[in-house]
Amino acid sequence: MSNLSKQVPKALMIKEANGLEISMRDVPNGATAVIPKPDREYDRDFIQLLVGEHKAEHFLGDVQDRTYEFSVPKEWLLDSAGEEKPLVFTYVLFVAGTNPWSSEPIAYKITH
């Protein structure tokens, strides 16, 4: 991210989704959120994953050993299964541990 003040991180994607729909049949152990790798990385970066009213923090560790895939617990998805209103997913990238950059949101419909 060359000029973070003007760029918004791209939305995450759910690996098991079919378009913008997540079927609970496809995620018996929870879903996998894939976050786009930022242009620049620092040792103290961390991600705050936000799914509806739920959130979890993930410290990314050393730059060379990083992965940008995170588990979304099945229970977080069950809260919205079958509802008309889609579940909103977003994340905050804390660059160097201090500078927060909120991603674009993305909404998935959760079905049984």
BAFI-3210 file (N, C-alpha, C; in Angstrom, 3 decimals, decimal comma, padded with zeros to 6 digits):
// residues 112
n [1|2|3|4|5|6|7|8|9|10|11|12|13|14|15|16|17|18|19|20|21|22|23|24|25|26|27|28|29|30|31|32|33|34|35|36|37|38|39|40|41|42|43|44|45|46|47|48|49|50|51|52|53|54|55|56|57|58|59|60|61|62|63|64|65|66|67|68|69|70|71|72|73|74|75|76|77|78|79|80|81|82|83|84|85|86|87|88|89|90|91|92|93|94|95|96|97|98|99|100|101|102|103|104|105|106|107|108|109|110|111|112]
n.u [000,847|001,082|000,331|-001,149|-002,980|-004,825|-005,808|-008,038|-008,031|-008,667|-011,683|-012,141|-012,335|-014,459|-013,409|-014,965|-017,324|-020,039|-020,178|-021,747|-022,777|-022,902|-023,118|-024,191|-023,811|-021,477|-019,541|-018,816|-017,040|-016,625|-015,760|-013,343|-011,614|-010,079|-007,645|-006,566|-003,128|-001,184|000,572|002,875|004,635|005,050|006,859|005,286|002,627|-000,906|-004,110|-007,523|-010,325|-013,635|-016,848|-020,059|-021,313|-019,159|-015,650|-012,144|-008,687|-005,664|-002,350|000,226|002,876|006,303|007,356|008,232|007,000|004,252|000,688|-002,413|-004,917|-007,734|-009,604|-013,132|-015,345|-017,876|-020,078|-020,328|-021,361|-023,746|-025,437|-026,553|-027,675|-030,076|-031,381|-032,791|-031,289|-027,988|-024,757|-022,202|-018,817|-015,608|-012,336|-009,642|-006,561|-003,732|-001,131|002,246|001,562|000,216|-001,125|-004,298|-006,193|-009,145|-010,897|-012,695|-016,123|-017,822|-020,690|-022,237|-024,719|-026,065|-026,861|-028,827]
n.v [-001,171|001,777|004,509|004,836|006,580|007,202|004,868|002,160|-000,923|-003,872|-005,848|-008,828|-012,334|-015,202|-018,414|-020,756|-019,839|-019,456|-017,362|-014,663|-016,082|-018,199|-021,480|-023,364|-026,055|-026,326|-025,523|-027,136|-027,046|-024,400|-021,332|-020,060|-017,149|-015,173|-012,853|-010,159|-009,892|-007,282|-004,542|-003,703|-004,969|-005,294|-006,187|-005,959|-005,985|-006,533|-008,138|-007,358|-009,138|-008,768|-009,872|-009,473|-008,928|-010,001|-010,323|-010,866|-010,918|-011,207|-011,793|-011,329|-012,171|-012,957|-011,504|-013,206|-015,659|-015,500|-015,962|-015,304|-016,283|-016,961|-018,517|-018,624|-018,997|-021,530|-021,006|-018,219|-017,838|-019,271|-017,656|-015,953|-017,554|-018,356|-015,933|-012,978|-010,665|-010,037|-011,168|-009,106|-008,799|-007,691|-006,246|-004,960|-003,693|-003,364|-001,522|-001,947|-002,338|-000,131|001,709|001,928|000,527|000,288|-002,189|-002,548|-003,321|-006,513|-008,356|-011,406|-013,797|-016,117|-019,433|-022,401]
n.w [000,000|-001,123|-000,669|002,028|003,185|001,270|000,276|000,590|002,172|000,252|000,212|002,177|001,302|001,423|001,450|001,055|-000,001|-002,342|-004,720|-003,294|-001,206|001,609|002,382|005,110|004,977|003,582|005,320|007,720|009,843|010,261|008,500|006,078|006,071|003,696|003,379|001,397|000,588|001,870|000,195|001,495|004,315|007,848|010,822|013,179|012,415|012,660|012,420|012,761|012,740|011,745|012,089|011,623|014,777|016,029|016,857|016,298|017,070|015,256|015,414|013,153|013,044|012,094|009,023|006,890|007,423|007,092|006,804|005,259|005,869|007,796|010,388|010,628|013,095|013,191|014,804|014,719|012,215|012,317|013,816|011,947|010,030|007,622|007,842|006,378|006,114|005,090|006,355|007,497|006,697|007,584|008,006|010,016|009,345|011,182|010,711|011,296|013,882|014,924|013,191|012,100|009,421|007,875|006,076|002,943|003,319|003,049|002,237|003,067|002,361|004,565|004,431|005,212]
ca.u [000,000|002,028|-000,157|-002,234|-003,983|-005,816|-006,246|-008,791|-007,742|-009,729|-012,500|-011,734|-013,240|-014,643|-012,942|-016,012|-018,533|-020,450|-020,566|-021,923|-023,582|-022,199|-024,020|-023,693|-023,410|-020,109|-018,616|-019,147|-016,105|-016,384|-015,333|-011,989|-011,517|-008,813|-007,420|-005,534|-001,825|-000,884|001,777|003,991|004,411|005,947|006,866|004,266|001,279|-001,919|-005,432|-008,722|-011,369|-014,953|-017,927|-021,254|-020,980|-018,014|-014,335|-010,978|-007,420|-004,667|-001,018|000,706|004,202|007,378|006,915|008,513|006,180|002,856|-000,435|-003,534|-006,153|-008,158|-010,827|-014,347|-016,065|-019,212|-021,065|-020,505|-022,201|-025,067|-026,254|-027,211|-028,164|-031,489|-031,937|-032,835|-030,202|-026,684|-023,765|-021,136|-017,449|-014,597|-011,160|-008,808|-005,133|-002,947|000,193|003,310|000,957|-000,426|-001,897|-005,429|-006,773|-010,345|-011,130|-014,030|-016,973|-018,466|-021,822|-022,569|-025,961|-025,786|-027,998|-028,707]
ca.v [000,000|002,860|005,696|004,298|007,578|007,305|003,551|001,329|-002,317|-004,606|-006,740|-010,227|-013,282|-016,465|-019,470|-021,746|-019,183|-019,554|-015,974|-013,968|-016,950|-019,239|-022,532|-024,020|-027,417|-026,264|-025,072|-027,873|-026,677|-022,969|-020,851|-019,543|-015,795|-014,919|-011,409|-009,835|-009,533|-005,862|-004,261|-003,619|-005,711|-004,954|-007,250|-005,815|-005,915|-007,498|-008,039|-007,540|-009,672|-008,379|-010,609|-009,052|-008,390|-010,750|-009,901|-011,609|-010,337|-012,168|-011,244|-011,964|-012,750|-012,553|-011,287|-014,338|-016,828|-015,087|-016,445|-014,373|-017,059|-017,012|-019,279|-017,958|-020,064|-021,897|-020,347|-016,847|-017,916|-019,787|-016,542|-015,291|-018,544|-018,304|-014,585|-012,241|-009,685|-010,705|-010,971|-008,234|-009,158|-006,674|-006,403|-003,779|-003,992|-002,450|-001,472|-001,773|-002,455|001,078|002,484|001,105|000,753|-000,558|-002,689|-002,458|-004,409|-007,407|-009,024|-012,741|-014,400|-017,392|-020,342|-023,706]
ca.w [000,000|-001,249|000,011|002,847|003,542|000,205|-000,141|001,523|001,856|-000,433|001,037|002,290|000,650|002,132|000,544|000,795|-000,504|-003,740|-004,946|-002,015|-000,345|002,357|002,830|006,317|004,581|003,072|006,375|008,944|010,913|010,156|007,189|005,980|005,537|003,013|003,325|000,410|001,148|001,623|-000,578|002,435|005,555|008,951|011,827|014,226|011,840|013,066|011,780|013,581|011,873|012,239|011,428|012,357|016,104|016,551|016,391|016,783|016,649|014,807|015,211|011,940|013,218|011,188|007,651|006,003|007,764|007,173|006,017|005,372|005,965|009,187|010,641|011,106|013,796|012,717|015,667|014,245|011,018|012,701|014,305|010,815|009,066|007,288|007,942|005,119|006,111|004,987|007,409|007,002|007,048|007,322|008,852|010,212|009,311|012,004|010,109|012,297|015,197|015,439|012,220|011,651|008,105|007,742|004,719|002,372|003,843|002,087|002,912|002,581|002,845|005,186|004,234|005,886]
c.u [000,887|001,577|-001,386|-003,319|-005,080|-006,378|-007,003|-008,444|-008,951|-010,444|-011,897|-012,673|-013,327|-014,380|-014,069|-017,288|-018,767|-020,998|-020,611|-022,822|-022,693|-023,248|-023,405|-023,273|-021,952|-019,077|-018,900|-018,248|-015,796|-015,851|-013,891|-012,026|-010,125|-008,702|-006,332|-004,240|-001,536|000,421|003,025|003,628|005,468|005,814|005,751|002,841|000,355|-003,245|-006,507|-009,824|-012,720|-016,016|-019,195|-020,841|-019,755|-016,712|-013,251|-009,732|-006,432|-003,350|-000,370|002,100|005,207|006,881|007,105|007,632|004,679|001,908|-001,564|-004,864|-006,475|-009,467|-011,940|-015,172|-017,486|-020,297|-021,333|-021,437|-023,616|-025,997|-027,061|-027,799|-029,669|-032,112|-031,872|-031,659|-028,855|-025,760|-022,591|-019,792|-016,536|-013,386|-010,458|-007,370|-004,431|-001,514|001,219|002,731|000,201|-001,356|-003,047|-005,960|-007,924|-010,568|-012,515|-014,865|-017,476|-019,536|-022,106|-023,896|-025,616|-027,032|-027,742|-028,265]
c.v [001,227|004,133|005,293|005,308|007,680|005,964|002,854|-000,112|-003,014|-005,537|-008,134|-011,080|-014,532|-017,589|-020,417|-021,142|-019,492|-018,184|-015,257|-014,757|-018,005|-020,230|-023,205|-025,461|-027,457|-025,879|-025,796|-027,528|-025,191|-022,623|-020,357|-018,171|-015,618|-013,410|-011,129|-009,394|-008,060|-005,700|-004,221|-004,361|-005,309|-006,018|-007,142|-005,693|-006,912|-007,148|-008,189|-007,933|-009,367|-009,083|-010,315|-008,398|-009,054|-010,153|-010,750|-010,919|-011,431|-011,438|-012,023|-012,560|-012,226|-012,496|-012,526|-015,552|-016,567|-015,849|-015,442|-015,104|-017,245|-017,776|-018,372|-019,057|-020,277|-021,161|-018,913|-016,816|-018,352|-018,683|-015,886|-016,257|-018,421|-016,922|-013,884|-011,268|-010,412|-010,328|-010,185|-008,668|-007,986|-006,985|-005,064|-004,270|-002,926|-002,517|-001,122|-001,739|-001,237|001,783|001,650|001,525|-000,229|-000,931|-002,315|-003,572|-005,279|-008,175|-010,367|-013,184|-015,785|-018,279|-021,661|-024,779]
c.w [000,000|-000,542|000,810|003,150|002,488|-000,224|000,972|001,175|001,221|000,534|001,078|001,457|001,510|001,133|000,137|000,194|-001,978|-004,090|-003,610|-001,071|000,307|002,836|004,054|006,008|004,121|004,128|007,695|010,128|010,930|008,777|007,251|005,326|004,935|002,821|002,295|001,095|000,845|000,839|000,301|003,706|006,580|010,030|012,857|013,680|012,531|012,433|012,842|012,600|012,511|011,403|012,207|013,656|016,722|016,051|017,023|016,255|016,320|014,605|014,086|012,058|012,214|009,753|006,784|006,258|007,707|006,280|006,228|005,278|007,439|009,315|011,141|011,770|013,252|013,513|015,224|013,042|011,356|013,185|013,188|009,794|008,870|007,395|006,590|004,998|006,049|006,152|006,823|007,583|006,706|008,189|008,980|010,214|010,140|011,503|011,183|013,712|015,683|014,464|011,665|010,276|007,930|006,288|004,220|002,998|002,697|002,856|002,240|003,189|003,362|005,063|004,945|004,931]
res [m|s|n|l|s|k|q|v|p|k|a|l|m|i|k|e|a|n|g|l|e|i|s|m|r|d|v|p|n|g|a|t|a|v|i|p|k|p|d|r|e|y|d|r|d|f|i|q|l|l|v|g|e|h|k|a|e|h|f|l|g|d|v|q|d|r|t|y|e|f|s|v|p|k|e|w|l|l|d|s|a|g|e|e|k|p|l|v|f|t|y|v|l|f|v|a|g|t|n|p|w|s|s|e|p|i|a|y|k|i|t|h]
***
